[in-house]
Amino acid sequence: MKKMYNSVVELLPELTSCFNDHSMFDCLEEGDVITFEPIADPAVGKEFTDATNKVLNDFFEVEEEDEVCYEAGAYADKVDNPVLFWKDYLGCFFNLEIVDDTLDASEYVGTSFGMYRIMKISFIDEVNKRLKQRRLNGVRLEYKVKATPMDSNKHWNRTYDKEC
């Protein structure tokens, strides 16, 4: 991606595609900055929450519409928020460092919301290890990233040149 500053809302189409395909998230580079903030616009928040619920329902093969991981107003919640799910998901692919945790609303002080910089891109085996060991905003996934033929020249597919 050519831009250094990204919002998780802008990245949602790439995130959902990557999640559904079990592929490496390669739209960002080291040094890029991502903001993870509660969504203020109710229409955008509802769309973001619905898209996240659809991805998770498809993954868990949930047929019923009334069973969702995130309630309709979760986009404004300071703990059970789909924004934090995607932050944790991206945290499996990258080492993130907080740049700025000052938010306008004092109710979100002390939460995981904020602006983060990508410090390092993880190798594919490290990503799978992180996905296996972590809960993503409280959701435990039996999920594994699969290498694709297009990944053959990408650095994250190499395990022999890792720093010890």
FENPE-V740299 format. One record per residue. RES is the residue in one small letter. PSI is psi in radians with two decimals (NA if undefined). OMEGA is omega in radians with two decimals (NA if undefined). D_FIRST is the distance of its C-alpha to the first C-alpha in Angstrom with 2 decimals. Layout:
res:RES psi:PSI omega:OMEGA d_first:D_FIRST
res:RES psi:PSI omega:OMEGA d_first:D_FIRST
//
This chain:
res:m psi:2.38 omega:-3.04 d_first:0.00
res:k psi:-0.24 omega:-3.07 d_first:3.78
res:k psi:2.53 omega:-3.05 d_first:5.65
res:m psi:-0.46 omega:-3.05 d_first:7.78
res:y psi:2.16 omega:-3.07 d_first:9.80
res:n psi:2.59 omega:3.01 d_first:9.41
res:s psi:2.50 omega:3.14 d_first:12.45
res:v psi:-0.50 omega:3.11 d_first:13.46
res:v psi:-0.72 omega:3.11 d_first:14.90
res:e psi:-0.52 omega:-3.09 d_first:11.74
res:l psi:-0.11 omega:-3.03 d_first:10.33
res:l psi:-0.78 omega:3.13 d_first:13.77
res:p psi:-0.73 omega:3.11 d_first:13.44
res:e psi:-0.66 omega:3.12 d_first:10.95
res:l psi:-0.83 omega:-3.12 d_first:13.22
res:t psi:-0.67 omega:3.11 d_first:16.32
res:s psi:-0.80 omega:3.12 d_first:15.40
res:c psi:-0.78 omega:-3.14 d_first:14.64
res:f psi:-0.82 omega:-3.12 d_first:17.84
res:n psi:-0.60 omega:-3.11 d_first:19.92
res:d psi:-0.09 omega:-3.06 d_first:19.04
res:h psi:0.76 omega:-3.10 d_first:19.56
res:s psi:2.91 omega:3.09 d_first:16.50
res:m psi:2.51 omega:3.10 d_first:14.27
res:f psi:1.82 omega:-3.02 d_first:11.21
res:d psi:0.39 omega:-3.13 d_first:8.55
res:c psi:-0.19 omega:-3.09 d_first:5.30
res:l psi:2.77 omega:-3.13 d_first:5.69
res:e psi:2.91 omega:3.07 d_first:7.44
res:e psi:2.39 omega:-3.13 d_first:10.87
res:g psi:-0.31 omega:3.10 d_first:11.52
res:d psi:2.64 omega:-3.12 d_first:8.97
res:v psi:2.39 omega:3.14 d_first:11.38
res:i psi:2.38 omega:3.04 d_first:12.06
res:t psi:2.36 omega:3.06 d_first:15.20
res:f psi:1.70 omega:-3.10 d_first:17.63
res:e psi:2.65 omega:3.03 d_first:20.40
res:p psi:2.51 omega:-3.08 d_first:23.15
res:i psi:2.16 omega:-3.07 d_first:22.58
res:a psi:-0.65 omega:-3.09 d_first:25.13
res:d psi:2.03 omega:-3.10 d_first:25.17
res:p psi:-0.63 omega:3.14 d_first:27.36
res:a psi:-0.77 omega:3.11 d_first:26.05
res:v psi:-0.72 omega:3.14 d_first:22.39
res:g psi:-0.73 omega:3.12 d_first:23.72
res:k psi:-0.76 omega:3.12 d_first:25.87
res:e psi:-0.73 omega:3.12 d_first:23.18
res:f psi:-0.81 omega:3.13 d_first:20.89
res:t psi:-0.77 omega:3.12 d_first:23.97
res:d psi:-0.75 omega:3.13 d_first:25.09
res:a psi:-0.72 omega:3.11 d_first:21.84
res:t psi:-0.78 omega:3.12 d_first:21.95
res:n psi:-0.68 omega:3.13 d_first:25.66
res:k psi:-0.78 omega:3.12 d_first:25.22
res:v psi:-0.80 omega:-3.11 d_first:22.83
res:l psi:-0.68 omega:3.09 d_first:25.33
res:n psi:-0.72 omega:3.10 d_first:28.35
res:d psi:-0.72 omega:-3.14 d_first:27.16
res:f psi:-0.80 omega:-3.12 d_first:26.50
res:f psi:0.02 omega:-3.14 d_first:29.93
res:e psi:0.82 omega:3.10 d_first:31.53
res:v psi:2.12 omega:-3.09 d_first:32.98
res:e psi:-0.55 omega:-3.02 d_first:34.73
res:e psi:2.33 omega:-3.12 d_first:36.12
res:e psi:-0.49 omega:-3.07 d_first:34.27
res:d psi:-0.18 omega:3.07 d_first:35.98
res:e psi:1.91 omega:-3.11 d_first:34.67
res:v psi:2.69 omega:3.09 d_first:31.33
res:c psi:-0.64 omega:-3.08 d_first:29.61
res:y psi:2.26 omega:3.10 d_first:28.81
res:e psi:2.89 omega:-3.06 d_first:31.30
res:a psi:-0.67 omega:-3.10 d_first:30.50
res:g psi:0.22 omega:-3.06 d_first:30.41
res:a psi:-0.38 omega:-3.12 d_first:28.45
res:y psi:-0.28 omega:3.13 d_first:25.41
res:a psi:-0.05 omega:-3.11 d_first:27.63
res:d psi:2.57 omega:-3.12 d_first:29.15
res:k psi:-0.10 omega:3.11 d_first:28.65
res:v psi:-1.02 omega:-3.08 d_first:29.08
res:d psi:1.32 omega:-2.99 d_first:28.75
res:n psi:2.33 omega:3.12 d_first:25.46
res:p psi:-0.46 omega:3.07 d_first:22.73
res:v psi:-0.70 omega:-3.13 d_first:20.12
res:l psi:-0.51 omega:3.03 d_first:21.66
res:f psi:-0.84 omega:-3.12 d_first:21.57
res:w psi:-0.52 omega:3.05 d_first:17.77
res:k psi:-0.81 omega:3.12 d_first:17.76
res:d psi:-0.65 omega:3.10 d_first:20.15
res:y psi:-0.85 omega:3.11 d_first:18.23
res:l psi:-0.52 omega:3.09 d_first:15.05
res:g psi:-0.30 omega:3.05 d_first:17.65
res:c psi:-0.45 omega:-3.12 d_first:18.70
res:f psi:-0.46 omega:-3.03 d_first:15.47
res:f psi:2.67 omega:2.90 d_first:14.98
res:n psi:2.04 omega:-3.09 d_first:17.58
res:l psi:2.46 omega:3.08 d_first:17.05
res:e psi:2.30 omega:-3.13 d_first:19.05
res:i psi:2.32 omega:3.13 d_first:20.23
res:v psi:-0.75 omega:-3.08 d_first:19.66
res:d psi:2.12 omega:3.11 d_first:21.60
res:d psi:0.25 omega:3.13 d_first:23.75
res:t psi:2.06 omega:3.09 d_first:25.64
res:l psi:2.70 omega:-3.12 d_first:25.52
res:d psi:-0.69 omega:-3.09 d_first:27.63
res:a psi:2.14 omega:-3.10 d_first:29.69
res:s psi:-0.32 omega:-3.14 d_first:32.01
res:e psi:-0.30 omega:-3.12 d_first:32.32
res:y psi:0.06 omega:3.11 d_first:28.94
res:v psi:2.34 omega:-3.14 d_first:29.90
res:g psi:0.07 omega:3.10 d_first:30.05
res:t psi:-3.10 omega:3.13 d_first:27.56
res:s psi:0.02 omega:3.12 d_first:24.21
res:f psi:2.63 omega:3.10 d_first:22.39
res:g psi:-2.93 omega:3.13 d_first:20.54
res:m psi:2.25 omega:-3.07 d_first:17.51
res:y psi:2.57 omega:3.07 d_first:16.15
res:r psi:2.45 omega:3.07 d_first:14.30
res:i psi:2.07 omega:-3.12 d_first:13.01
res:m psi:-0.58 omega:-3.10 d_first:15.71
res:k psi:2.49 omega:3.05 d_first:15.65
res:i psi:2.29 omega:-3.11 d_first:14.20
res:s psi:2.68 omega:3.04 d_first:17.27
res:f psi:2.76 omega:-3.04 d_first:18.90
res:i psi:-0.67 omega:3.13 d_first:19.57
res:d psi:-0.57 omega:3.06 d_first:23.21
res:e psi:-0.68 omega:3.09 d_first:22.47
res:v psi:-0.84 omega:-3.13 d_first:20.16
res:n psi:-0.64 omega:3.08 d_first:23.07
res:k psi:-0.78 omega:3.12 d_first:25.53
res:r psi:-0.75 omega:3.13 d_first:23.79
res:l psi:-0.62 omega:-3.13 d_first:23.54
res:k psi:-0.65 omega:-3.04 d_first:27.23
res:q psi:-0.40 omega:-3.00 d_first:28.44
res:r psi:2.75 omega:2.90 d_first:26.72
res:r psi:2.33 omega:3.13 d_first:27.30
res:l psi:1.79 omega:-3.06 d_first:24.30
res:n psi:0.76 omega:3.10 d_first:25.74
res:g psi:-0.08 omega:-3.11 d_first:29.10
res:v psi:2.13 omega:3.10 d_first:28.16
res:r psi:2.15 omega:-3.12 d_first:29.10
res:l psi:2.42 omega:2.90 d_first:27.24
res:e psi:1.42 omega:-2.92 d_first:28.56
res:y psi:2.46 omega:3.13 d_first:25.11
res:k psi:2.36 omega:3.07 d_first:23.79
res:v psi:2.35 omega:-3.14 d_first:20.57
res:k psi:2.37 omega:3.08 d_first:21.57
res:a psi:2.50 omega:3.11 d_first:20.44
res:t psi:2.82 omega:3.10 d_first:19.70
res:p psi:-0.53 omega:3.14 d_first:20.62
res:m psi:-0.27 omega:-3.14 d_first:17.03
res:d psi:-0.09 omega:-2.98 d_first:16.62
res:s psi:-0.54 omega:3.14 d_first:19.41
res:n psi:-0.01 omega:-3.12 d_first:17.53
res:k psi:2.49 omega:-3.04 d_first:15.06
res:h psi:-0.49 omega:-3.04 d_first:16.44
res:w psi:-0.24 omega:-3.14 d_first:16.78
res:n psi:-0.27 omega:-3.11 d_first:19.34
res:r psi:2.27 omega:3.09 d_first:21.65
res:t psi:-0.21 omega:-3.05 d_first:24.25
res:y psi:-0.29 omega:-3.09 d_first:26.60
res:d psi:0.42 omega:3.11 d_first:24.83
res:k psi:2.55 omega:3.03 d_first:24.31
res:e psi:2.37 omega:-3.11 d_first:25.71
res:c psi:NA omega:NA d_first:28.96
//
